Amino acid sequence: MKKGTYILVAFLIASLVACAVLAYLWIDRSISLSYLDQSYETANRSVNRLESLLEEDWHGMPEAQVLQRLQKAATRMPAPQPIVKKEDAVIWFGDVRFNIDQGKLVGIGEINKER
């Protein structure tokens, strides 16, 4: 065989190996993203269920009592403790929103979320 033929065969083999590696990486990334998405959805459903459960128990509770309970709960949590703050008609417990209307708790979480 000629030298040029050996070079073409070497390039062909290198191309096939590169394609196989890229296909493996693509499949691996797709599987990893699927697991990540599934994990995110599971965590999101769990948080929504907990919000619904807490909302059932606390619905209609006066704003001052909600604020007091959240502050007390925050002090019992390990560092970093969630920040409890009041903004207009919302009390924030970390990233969780407690919706207040006319001085009473009316909902937890996003206002128009689907359950």
N, CA, C and O of each residue as an XYZ file, in Angstrom:
460
protein
N       0.840     -1.176      0.000
C       0.000      0.000      0.000
C       0.886      1.239      0.000
O       2.038      1.227      0.433
N       0.306      2.265     -0.489
C       1.054      3.510     -0.552
C       0.947      4.248      0.773
O       0.074      3.955      1.591
N       1.820      5.183      0.972
C       1.833      5.993      2.189
C       0.528      6.783      2.346
O       0.032      6.938      3.462
N      -0.017      7.272      1.260
C      -1.266      8.039      1.285
C      -2.439      7.195      1.760
O      -3.328      7.691      2.452
N      -2.438      5.924      1.389
C      -3.501      5.031      1.808
C      -3.459      4.814      3.311
O      -4.496      4.816      3.975
N      -2.239      4.624      3.856
C      -2.085      4.460      5.309
C      -2.586      5.697      6.069
O      -3.219      5.595      7.120
N      -2.283      6.848      5.506
C      -2.726      8.095      6.151
C      -4.249      8.193      6.127
O      -4.850      8.593      7.124
N      -4.886      7.839      5.012
C      -6.347      7.885      4.918
C      -6.999      6.881      5.871
O      -8.016      7.192      6.491
N      -6.433      5.701      5.991
C      -6.972      4.693      6.909
C      -6.833      5.182      8.351
O      -7.740      5.000      9.163
N      -5.690      5.806      8.667
C      -5.481      6.338     10.015
C      -6.496      7.440     10.324
O      -7.048      7.486     11.424
N      -6.741      8.324      9.359
C      -7.740      9.380      9.557
C      -9.142      8.793      9.703
O      -9.941      9.289     10.498
N      -9.445      7.746      8.945
C     -10.740      7.094      9.037
C     -10.932      6.482     10.425
O     -11.989      6.633     11.036
N      -9.914      5.797     10.910
C     -10.001      5.195     12.244
C     -10.133      6.277     13.313
O     -10.936      6.139     14.236
N      -9.343      7.364     13.195
C      -9.421      8.467     14.159
C     -10.805      9.114     14.114
O     -11.339      9.494     15.156
N     -11.388      9.244     12.930
C     -12.729      9.832     12.801
C     -13.781      8.937     13.447
O     -14.681      9.431     14.126
N     -13.674      7.628     13.242
C     -14.627      6.700     13.850
C     -14.529      6.716     15.370
O     -15.549      6.685     16.058
N     -13.306      6.765     15.898
C     -13.115      6.831     17.351
C     -13.684      8.141     17.890
O     -14.353      8.151     18.924
N     -13.421      9.240     17.194
C     -13.943     10.534     17.630
C     -15.472     10.541     17.604
O     -16.095     11.079     18.519
N     -16.078      9.963     16.588
C     -17.545      9.883     16.512
C     -18.095      9.029     17.651
O     -19.111      9.377     18.252
N     -17.436      7.925     17.947
C     -17.883      7.061     19.041
C     -17.803      7.792     20.374
O     -18.720      7.686     21.189
N     -16.718      8.534     20.613
C     -16.567      9.290     21.859
C     -17.631     10.378     21.953
O     -18.242     10.559     23.006
N     -17.855     11.095     20.872
C     -18.879     12.148     20.883
C     -20.277     11.570     21.093
O     -21.089     12.162     21.805
N     -20.565     10.427     20.484
C     -21.876      9.791     20.685
C     -22.031      9.378     22.145
O     -23.095      9.572     22.734
N     -20.977      8.809     22.732
C     -21.028      8.418     24.146
C     -21.283      9.638     25.031
O     -22.130      9.590     25.923
N     -20.556     10.730     24.789
C     -20.727     11.940     25.595
C     -22.133     12.515     25.436
O     -22.721     12.989     26.408
N     -22.672     12.475     24.232
C     -24.012     12.994     23.973
C     -25.060     12.166     24.718
O     -25.958     12.722     25.351
N     -24.947     10.853     24.641
C     -25.897      9.971     25.331
C     -25.782     10.143     26.838
O     -26.793     10.216     27.537
N     -24.546     10.208     27.342
C     -24.326     10.381     28.777
C     -24.937     11.689     29.272
O     -25.586     11.720     30.318
N     -24.733     12.753     28.530
C     -25.302     14.047     28.919
C     -26.821     14.016     28.883
O     -27.466     14.583     29.765
N     -27.405     13.368     27.884
C     -28.870     13.268     27.795
C     -29.440     12.522     28.996
O     -30.445     12.937     29.572
N     -28.799     11.426     29.368
C     -29.267     10.656     30.521
C     -29.133     11.477     31.797
O     -30.047     11.498     32.622
N     -27.996     12.154     31.964
C     -27.782     12.979     33.159
C     -28.820     14.090     33.257
O     -29.342     14.355     34.339
N     -29.121     14.738     32.142
C     -30.125     15.808     32.155
C     -31.517     15.263     32.444
O     -32.320     15.936     33.091
N     -31.813     14.062     31.975
C     -33.112     13.449     32.278
C     -33.257     13.192     33.773
O     -34.302     13.470     34.361
N     -32.191     12.656     34.387
C     -32.230     12.419     35.835
C     -32.332     13.724     36.604
O     -33.050     13.799     37.601
N     -31.626     14.749     36.157
C     -31.682     16.044     36.814
C     -33.081     16.643     36.724
O     -33.594     17.182     37.705
N     -33.690     16.548     35.556
C     -35.040     17.076     35.371
C     -36.042     16.313     36.234
O     -36.927     16.916     36.842
N     -35.906     15.006     36.286
C     -36.797     14.196     37.112
C     -36.627     14.538     38.589
O     -37.613     14.613     39.322
N     -35.409     14.742     39.025
C     -35.136     15.113     40.412
C     -35.741     16.475     40.737
O     -36.325     16.661     41.805
N     -35.602     17.420     39.821
C     -36.177     18.752     40.013
C     -37.702     18.665     40.140
O     -38.290     19.282     41.028
N     -38.334     17.902     39.254
C     -39.794     17.767     39.289
C     -40.261     17.121     40.592
O     -41.269     17.537     41.163
N     -39.540     16.116     41.060
C     -39.900     15.446     42.305
C     -39.790     16.409     43.480
O     -40.684     16.471     44.325
N     -38.697     17.155     43.531
C     -38.513     18.126     44.618
C     -39.584     19.208     44.559
O     -40.104     19.617     45.597
N     -39.915     19.670     43.374
C     -40.924     20.713     43.210
C     -42.296     20.217     43.661
O     -43.026     20.947     44.333
N     -42.657     18.974     43.296
C     -43.937     18.406     43.749
C     -43.971     18.282     45.267
O     -44.999     18.546     45.891
N     -42.848     17.880     45.864
C     -42.793     17.732     47.322
C     -42.997     19.074     48.016
O     -43.733     19.166     48.998
N     -42.350     20.103     47.507
C     -42.503     21.437     48.094
C     -43.947     21.918     47.939
O     -44.513     22.493     48.868
N     -44.536     21.687     46.780
C     -45.931     22.104     46.568
C     -46.878     21.385     47.521
O     -47.824     21.986     48.030
N     -46.626     20.100     47.765
C     -47.473     19.350     48.700
C     -47.323     19.876     50.122
O     -48.307     20.013     50.848
N     -46.086     20.170     50.516
C     -45.865     20.723     51.856
C     -46.505     22.096     52.006
O     -47.072     22.407     53.053
N     -46.416     22.919     50.962
C     -47.071     24.223     51.002
C     -48.578     24.062     51.165
O     -49.200     24.789     51.939
N     -49.167     23.111     50.440
C     -50.615     22.871     50.542
C     -50.995     22.401     51.938
O     -51.997     22.847     52.498
N     -50.199     21.506     52.496
C     -50.466     20.991     53.829
C     -50.400     22.104     54.867
O     -51.281     22.221     55.718
N     -49.355     22.919     54.792
C     -49.199     24.030     55.729
C     -50.294     25.071     55.534
O     -50.799     25.645     56.498
N     -50.652     25.304     54.283
C     -51.693     26.287     53.985
C     -53.036     25.853     54.573
O     -53.793     26.689     55.066
N     -53.335     24.560     54.525
C     -54.586     24.059     55.123
C     -54.641     24.367     56.610
O     -55.672     24.788     57.134
N     -53.517     24.149     57.280
C     -53.457     24.335     58.730
C     -53.434     25.814     59.130
O     -54.029     26.197     60.138
N     -52.750     26.636     58.341
C     -52.550     28.031     58.719
C     -53.503     28.999     58.031
O     -53.481     30.185     58.359
N     -54.324     28.562     57.110
C     -55.199     29.465     56.358
C     -56.062     30.299     57.308
O     -56.708     29.765     58.209
N     -56.062     31.602     57.093
C     -56.854     32.509     57.912
C     -56.157     32.968     59.183
O     -56.723     33.748     59.948
N     -54.941     32.497     59.420
C     -54.189     32.893     60.623
C     -53.797     34.370     60.523
O     -53.421     34.833     59.446
N     -53.879     35.108     61.619
C     -53.495     36.521     61.594
C     -52.023     36.706     61.198
O     -51.163     35.884     61.516
N     -51.772     37.797     60.505
C     -50.429     38.106     59.997
C     -49.373     38.095     61.099
O     -48.288     37.547     60.906
N     -49.675     38.690     62.243
C     -48.711     38.760     63.341
C     -48.334     37.363     63.835
O     -47.173     37.094     64.142
N     -49.323     36.488     63.905
C     -49.056     35.130     64.370
C     -48.211     34.357     63.349
O     -47.317     33.603     63.735
N     -48.481     34.534     62.071
C     -47.682     33.892     61.019
C     -46.241     34.359     61.113
O     -45.313     33.552     61.084
N     -46.060     35.674     61.226
C     -44.724     36.246     61.325
C     -43.992     35.713     62.550
O     -42.813     35.368     62.471
N     -44.680     35.644     63.668
C     -44.076     35.146     64.908
C     -43.669     33.677     64.759
O     -42.571     33.306     65.173
N     -44.516     32.849     64.185
C     -44.198     31.426     64.014
C     -43.017     31.225     63.068
O     -42.160     30.372     63.302
N     -42.981     32.009     62.009
C     -41.877     31.882     61.050
C     -40.550     32.315     61.671
O     -39.523     31.673     61.454
N     -40.572     33.399     62.440
C     -39.350     33.850     63.100
C     -38.865     32.823     64.118
O     -37.664     32.583     64.246
N     -39.800     32.224     64.834
C     -39.440     31.203     65.817
C     -38.856     29.973     65.112
O     -37.868     29.401     65.572
N     -39.461     29.577     64.013
C     -38.970     28.429     63.252
C     -37.578     28.710     62.677
O     -36.732     27.818     62.634
N     -37.344     29.944     62.239
C     -36.055     30.299     61.655
C     -34.931     30.205     62.681
O     -33.815     29.808     62.348
N     -35.226     30.570     63.927
C     -34.182     30.520     64.954
C     -33.806     29.086     65.316
O     -32.700     28.843     65.799
N     -34.704     28.139     65.092
C     -34.413     26.737     65.412
C     -33.645     26.022     64.306
O     -33.125     24.928     64.526
N     -33.566     26.613     63.142
C     -32.922     25.964     61.998
C     -31.419     26.178     62.034
O     -30.940     27.202     62.523
N     -30.670     25.198     61.509
C     -29.215     25.347     61.458
C     -28.812     26.417     60.447
O     -29.574     26.767     59.546
N     -27.601     26.922     60.622
C     -27.103     27.970     59.730
C     -26.931     27.396     58.331
O     -26.593     26.219     58.205
N     -27.144     28.150     57.308
C     -27.655     29.512     57.310
C     -29.169     29.516     57.510
O     -29.907     28.795     56.839
N     -29.596     30.328     58.428
C     -31.016     30.410     58.745
C     -31.750     31.202     57.671
O     -31.208     32.166     57.130
N     -32.988     30.800     57.359
C     -33.758     31.562     56.374
C     -34.098     32.952     56.912
O     -34.347     33.130     58.105
N     -34.103     33.914     56.022
C     -34.430     35.288     56.405
C     -35.940     35.458     56.345
O     -36.574     35.114     55.348
N     -36.507     35.989     57.416
C     -37.948     36.272     57.474
C     -38.122     37.772     57.300
O     -37.616     38.559     58.099
N     -38.843     38.166     56.245
C     -39.059     39.598     56.024
C     -40.459     39.843     55.496
O     -41.055     38.991     54.838
N     -40.963     41.014     55.797
C     -42.316     41.432     55.416
C     -42.214     42.451     54.300
O     -41.518     43.458     54.436
N     -42.905     42.196     53.193
C     -42.977     43.134     52.069
C     -44.428     43.251     51.627
O     -45.013     42.282     51.143
N     -45.001     44.417     51.790
C     -46.393     44.671     51.392
C     -47.321     43.566     51.904
O     -47.505     43.425     53.113
N     -47.904     42.785     50.994
C     -48.860     41.750     51.388
C     -48.222     40.364     51.359
O     -48.909     39.360     51.174
N     -46.903     40.316     51.542
C     -46.182     39.040     51.489
C     -45.197     38.964     52.642
O     -44.509     39.938     52.948
N     -45.132     37.803     53.278
C     -44.071     37.520     54.247
C     -43.181     36.469     53.592
O     -43.659     35.418     53.166
N     -41.890     36.758     53.515
C     -40.931     35.827     52.916
C     -40.235     35.035     54.009
O     -39.729     35.606     54.975
N     -40.211     33.728     53.854
C     -39.463     32.819     54.723
C     -38.423     32.169     53.828
O     -38.649     31.105     53.252
N     -37.277     32.834     53.725
C     -36.294     32.408     52.724
C     -36.865     32.722     51.356
O     -37.114     33.883     51.032
N     -37.076     31.679     50.547
C     -37.638     31.851     49.201
C     -39.113     31.477     49.126
O     -39.697     31.483     48.043
N     -39.719     31.153     50.258
C     -41.132     30.751     50.281
C     -41.982     31.957     50.636
O     -41.719     32.658     51.613
N     -42.990     32.183     49.838
C     -43.837     33.355     50.065
C     -45.123     32.959     50.783
O     -45.756     31.957     50.450
N     -45.495     33.769     51.778
C     -46.740     33.620     52.520
C     -47.588     34.829     52.172
O     -47.245     35.954     52.534
N     -48.687     34.607     51.478
C     -49.531     35.687     50.966
C     -50.548     36.120     52.018
O     -51.292     35.307     52.566
N     -50.554     37.419     52.279
C     -51.428     38.007     53.290
C     -52.453     38.905     52.596
O     -52.113     39.668     51.692
N     -53.708     38.803     53.028
C     -54.745     39.694     52.520
C     -55.625     40.102     53.700
O     -56.147     39.251     54.421
N     -55.780     41.380     53.884
C     -56.577     41.950     54.971
C     -56.135     41.407     56.337
O     -56.958     41.091     57.195
N     -54.819     41.309     56.508
C     -54.255     40.917     57.799
C     -54.318     39.432     58.109
O     -54.030     39.029     59.236
N     -54.692     38.603     57.127
C     -54.781     37.159     57.364
C     -54.070     36.405     56.241
O     -53.977     36.889     55.113
N     -53.569     35.211     56.568
C     -52.897     34.368     55.587
C     -53.927     33.791     54.626
O     -54.904     33.168     55.041
N     -53.689     34.011     53.311
C     -54.612     33.494     52.304
C     -53.982     32.428     51.416
O     -54.694     31.719     50.705
N     -52.674     32.308     51.446
C     -52.026     31.303     50.610
C     -50.534     31.255     50.844
O     -49.931     32.187     51.376
N     -49.955     30.140     50.432
C     -48.511     29.945     50.545
C     -47.988     29.567     49.178
O     -48.585     28.741     48.487
N     -46.882     30.161     48.783
C     -46.287     29.898     47.474
C     -46.750     30.924     46.471
O     -47.257     31.990     46.822
N     -46.562     30.570     45.199
C     -46.960     31.485     44.135
C     -48.473     31.696     44.176
O     -49.232     30.801     44.548
N     -48.887     32.883     43.792
C     -50.310     33.224     43.867
C     -51.142     32.394     42.898
O     -52.186     31.870     43.287
N     -50.705     32.259     41.637
C     -51.504     31.558     40.623
C     -50.901     30.221     40.234
O     -50.939     29.860     39.058
N     -50.358     29.488     41.160
C     -49.745     28.215     40.777
C     -50.785     27.120     40.688
O     -51.830     27.158     41.339
N     -50.456     26.129     39.846
C     -51.355     24.976     39.691
C     -50.913     23.902     40.650
O     -49.714     23.722     40.863
N     -51.845     23.188     41.233
C     -51.525     22.109     42.177
C     -52.037     20.823     41.655
O     -51.873     19.786     42.297
